[in-house]
Amino acid sequence: MSERGLVVHQGSLSSMETALADATTAITQQIDELLEEVERLTPSWEESSESHAAHLEHQQKLRDGVKQLTDALDQVTQKLATYREDAREIEVENVAIVN
């Protein structure tokens, strides 16, 4: 029976790190732009109205959710960086053993 193994490509991990960082930035920018557009389209909304208060509450929940999402993406990115660095160190050790 053959043993199971894992092949890690440092370049792939780097690409994944970049993609996650780009996704984090894009998500944040899109939500910010959408919320700014809502504010632009509703300039005369009575600030003391219940609907405006509900909107602000929903907006805060959305921002909180986006923050949780981007924090999670950042954590994954950090773990990928750790794995990439570990893979590099293991490769250096393996080359040293062969030489």
N, C-alpha and C positions, 0 to 999 in steps of 0.2 A: 504494500500500500504506500502511495506517495504521501509525503508530508505536505501539509498546507503551508503556504507562504504568502507573504505580502510584499509587493513591489511598490516602492514609493519613489516618485519622480519629484525631485526638488522643484523643478520648473513648473510642474502641475500645481504643486502646493502654492507656489508664488502667484501663479495665475488665479487660483481660487481666492487667495488673500486680496488681490487687486480687485477681483470681481465683487467680493463682499464689501470692500471699502467703497467701491463705486456705487453699489446698490444702496448702501447706507446714505451716501450723499444724495443720490437721486431721489430716494424716498422722502428724505427730509425736505429737499427743495420742492418737490411736487406738492407735498402737503402744505408747505408754507405759501406757495404760489396760489393754491386753491383757496386757502383761507383768506389771503389778501384779496383775491377776486371776489369772494363773498362780501367782504367788507366794502369793497369798491362798489358793488352792485346794490348794497343796502345802506347808503349813507344817511338816509332820513329815518331809519328804524328807531323808534322810540326806545331809548335805553332803559326806561323803567318798566317796559311792557313785559308780560310773562313770556311771550314768545322770544323776546330778545334774551331774557334770562335763561330760557331753555336752550337757546342757540349757544350761548356762552358756556353753559354746562356741557353740552354736547361737544363743543369745540375743545374744551379742556380734556374731556375723556379721549377724544381723538389724539390730541397732543400727547397725553399720557401713554396711550397705546403705541403710538409711533416711537416714543422714547423707549418703551419696553422692547419693541422690535429692534430698534437700532442698537440698544444695549446688548441684546442677544446676538446680533450679527457681529458686534465688536468682540464679544467673548469668543465666538467661533473663529473669528479672524486671528485673535491672539493665540488660540489653541493651534491653529494651522501654522502660525509662525513658530511655535514651540516644536511642533512635529517636523517642520521643515529644517529647523536648526538641528534637531536630534538626528534626522536622516543624514544631514551633512556630516555631523560628527561621527556617526557610525560608518559612513563611507570612507572618511579619512582614516579611521581605525582599521577598516578592512584592507585598505590599500597598504597601510603600514605593515599589517600582518603578512600580506602577500609578498611585499618587497623584502 
